[in-house]
Amino acid sequence: MFQPVRKKIAMHIGLCRNCQKCELHQLTINKSILRGTGWSVKHPYVFVSGHPDGTEDLIGQPVVGNSGNILDIAIREVGIKDLECLVVNSVMCTPYTDQSRLATRNPTKHEVKSCSTNLERFFTLVTPRAVFALGKRAEAALKLINIPHCPVAHPDTILKQGGTSSVEYSRFILQLKKEIRNAKAESKVS
């Protein structure tokens, strides 16, 4: 359907895979760039996470494993189809603490800024219906490149609070529903 966008996304992924703007690429196994098929719709919902962990590095996709399950359940619960959704990381390489790759750390400001050009390029290729910042790190990265967004909890935070039965999850669902309603109302006006 949107073949030109698909080709541009493929080129973007290639550029990201070859990125060496900071030292994080040296220990990363698979850059965690994009998950989902939302590029096939005109206005996808975009979820931006902060940075990959070890599981995401092995799989090469953002927000997978237990936190990915929480996000996927929430997306279905609020009525977003998989086809309408993209998940990206603001930092695509895993910030390991050392060469053992046993633990990760938060990316430095320099690393976030270095990767912001990749995130910025991504947003020139898609026109999101709504952008959700999953946690404070994603929110800071989106502010850095002036992308309007709705800040929500990261699925890891929801897991730590008790998962889908937690108050945090209920709050997350309410925020998603509100933003989706607003996005639909705006698209009817324009």
C-alpha positions in Angstrom: 0.0 0.0 0.0 2.5 2.7 1.1 5.5 1.3 -0.8 7.5 4.6 -0.8 7.3 4.8 3.0 8.2 1.1 3.3 11.3 1.7 1.1 12.3 4.8 3.1 11.8 2.9 6.4 14.0 0.1 5.0 16.7 2.7 4.2 16.3 4.2 7.6 16.8 0.8 9.2 20.0 0.3 7.1 21.4 3.7 8.2 20.7 2.9 11.8 22.3 -0.5 11.6 25.5 1.2 10.3 25.4 4.0 12.8 28.7 4.6 14.7 28.0 8.1 16.1 28.9 7.0 19.6 30.7 4.1 21.3 27.5 2.2 22.1 27.6 0.3 18.8 30.8 -1.5 19.9 29.1 -3.8 22.3 25.7 -4.0 20.7 24.8 -7.3 19.1 21.6 -6.2 17.3 20.5 -2.6 17.2 16.9 -2.3 18.4 15.4 -0.1 15.8 11.8 -0.8 15.0 9.0 -3.2 15.8 5.6 -3.4 14.2 3.9 -3.0 10.8 2.4 0.5 11.3 4.4 1.8 8.3 1.7 0.3 6.2 -0.9 2.8 7.3 -1.1 6.5 6.7 -1.0 7.6 10.3 0.3 5.0 12.8 0.4 5.2 16.6 4.0 5.4 17.6 5.4 4.2 21.0 8.9 5.5 21.8 11.0 3.7 24.5 14.2 4.9 26.0 16.9 2.3 25.2 17.2 -1.4 24.7 18.0 -3.9 27.3 19.9 -7.2 26.8 16.8 -9.1 25.6 16.0 -6.4 23.0 19.7 -6.5 22.0 19.5 -10.3 21.3 16.2 -10.0 19.4 16.9 -6.7 17.7 13.5 -5.2 18.4 12.3 -2.6 21.0 10.1 -3.4 24.0 10.0 -7.2 23.9 9.9 -9.9 26.6 7.7 -9.2 29.6 7.5 -5.5 29.1 6.6 -6.1 25.4 3.8 -8.4 26.5 2.4 -5.6 28.8 2.6 -3.2 25.9 1.0 -5.6 23.4 -1.9 -6.4 25.9 -2.5 -2.7 26.4 -2.5 -1.9 22.7 -5.1 -4.6 22.1 -7.2 -3.5 25.1 -7.4 0.1 23.8 -8.4 -1.1 20.3 -5.2 -0.4 18.3 -4.6 -3.0 15.7 -1.0 -4.4 15.3 -1.1 -3.0 11.8 -1.6 0.6 13.2 1.4 0.5 15.5 5.1 1.1 15.5 7.5 0.8 18.5 10.9 2.5 18.4 13.7 3.2 20.8 15.1 6.7 21.2 18.6 5.1 21.6 19.0 2.0 19.4 22.2 0.5 20.8 22.2 -1.2 24.2 24.2 0.7 26.8 26.0 -2.1 28.5 28.1 -1.4 31.6 31.0 -3.5 30.3 32.1 -6.1 27.9 30.5 -9.0 29.8 27.1 -7.6 28.6 25.6 -8.7 32.0 24.1 -5.3 32.9 23.0 -2.1 31.3 23.1 1.5 32.4 21.3 4.6 31.3 22.7 6.2 28.2 24.7 9.4 28.6 23.4 12.8 27.3 26.0 12.5 24.6 24.7 9.1 23.5 21.1 10.3 23.5 22.0 13.3 21.5 24.1 11.2 19.0 21.1 8.9 18.5 18.6 11.7 18.3 19.4 12.3 14.6 18.2 8.7 13.9 15.0 9.3 15.8 14.5 12.6 14.1 14.9 11.0 10.7 12.3 8.4 11.6 9.8 11.1 12.3 10.4 12.6 8.9 9.3 9.3 7.3 6.0 8.7 9.3 3.2 11.0 10.2 2.0 9.6 13.5 -1.6 9.8 14.6 -0.3 10.0 18.2 3.2 9.5 19.8 3.5 8.0 23.2 6.7 8.4 25.3 7.2 5.3 27.3 9.0 6.6 30.4 11.1 9.6 31.2 14.1 8.7 29.0 11.9 8.6 25.9 10.1 11.8 26.9 13.5 13.6 27.2 14.6 12.3 23.8 11.4 13.4 22.1 11.6 16.9 23.8 15.2 17.1 22.4 13.9 16.9 18.8 10.6 18.8 19.5 8.2 15.9 18.8 4.7 16.4 20.4 3.9 13.4 22.5 1.9 12.0 25.4 4.1 10.9 28.3 3.0 7.5 29.8 4.6 4.9 32.1 7.1 2.5 30.7 5.9 -1.1 30.7 8.8 -2.1 33.0 7.4 0.3 35.6 4.0 -1.3 35.2 5.5 -4.7 35.7 7.2 -3.6 38.9 3.9 -2.2 40.2 2.1 -5.6 39.6 1.5 -5.9 35.9 -1.9 -5.7 34.3 -3.7 -5.9 37.6 -2.0 -2.7 39.0 -3.2 0.8 39.4 -0.3 1.9 37.1 -1.6 -0.3 34.3 -5.2 1.1 34.7 -3.7 4.6 34.6 -1.7 3.7 31.4 -4.9 2.4 29.7 -6.8 5.6 30.6 -4.0 7.7 29.2 -3.9 5.7 26.0 -7.6 5.8 25.5 -7.7 9.6 26.1 -4.9 10.3 23.6 -6.5 8.0 21.0 -9.9 9.8 21.4 -8.1 13.2 21.0 -6.2 11.9 17.9 -9.4 10.6 16.3 -11.2 13.9 17.0 -8.3 15.9 15.5 -8.2 13.8 12.4 -12.0 14.4 11.9 -11.4 18.2 12.1 -8.4 18.3 9.7 
